[in-house]
Amino acid sequence: MAWSYLNCEADVKASAELSAELSASGVRTFAFAADCTSETDTKALYKALDEQWGGIDALVYSAGFTNPKNFCEISYDEWKKVVDINLNGAFLAIREAIPMMQNAGKGSIAIIGSAAIVAGGGGRADYAASKAGLEGLNRAVTKYFAPQNIRCNIVHPSLIETDLLKQRHPDPAKRAELGEKEVPLRRLGQPEDIASAALFLLSDAASYITGQSLYVDGGRTFCK
């Protein structure tokens, strides 16, 4: 298993812990510090992957960022930062992965989007717009590369109990209340719920699925 991480204290620590855990289970790992918005970093990541593993045939793009603000309070620099991470980074990652998948004769891509594209993101216009752009990217990749046995799909989460959500709602009781009130399944989603969906879409069990959007949201998006 290979992954990239941002060169910051929290990500460095988490990457080291994950690497140690997987290595102890006999899983071969490869971790690489990279800024997903940097074309130079992205190219270096894939060059290292090619040298270490001879390429890849599966990709999950899960980088994402939001900084909730009212629409008219979002500066243009803030807008560009969110679009860079959520949308442009996905383009760079997929563009560099495609030649390796072509060489492998197959490939599967899972992009982590957001159910905010339906509801407008609660005013987070930069976030909702950039995640909506992933829908167009998904369809373009499917149109161009499905004939080469390269699949692409999107997982759209909503209210997942990530570190970001915990920062916004530090009280566990308040988070539980949020899930009870906002989600038809009466709980917040867990990161494992999203990982399981992505793993399914990458697997041979989804070999006839491409160009699709899967809402992993406890029913919130359309049934709230």
JOHUBEL-V675348 format. One line per field, one symbol per residue. ss: DSSP state (H for helix, E for strand, L for the rest). phi: phi as a letter, one per 30 degrees, with the letter a starting at -180 (. if undefined). burial: # if it has 24 or more other C-alpha atoms within 12 Angstrom, else .. A space follows every 50 residues. Layout:
ss: ???
phi: ???
burial: ???
This chain:
ss: LEEEELLLHHHHHHHHHHHHHHHHLLLLLEEEELLLLLHHHHHHHHHHHH HHHLLLLEEEELLLLLLLLLHHHLLHHHHHHHHHHHHHHHHHHHHHHHHH HHHHLLEEEEEELLLHHHHLHHHLHHHHHHHHHHHHHHHHHHHHHHHHLE EEEEEEELLELLHHHHHHLLLHHHHHHHHHHHLLLLLLELHHHHHHHHHH HHLHHHLLLLLLEEEELLLHHHHL
phi: .bacbddbedddddddddddddddcicdbbbbdacdccddddddeddddd ddbijbbbbccbdaabbebdedcdddddeddddeddcdddedddeddeed ddddiaabbbcccaddddcjiijddddddddddddddeddddddcedcic cbbbccdahcdcddddddbddedddddddddccediaddceddddddddd dddddcdccaicccdcbiiddcbd
burial: ######........#..##.........#########...###.##.##. ....##############..........#.#################### ##...#############..#..################.##..##..## ###########...#.........##.##..##...####..###.#### ###.....#############...
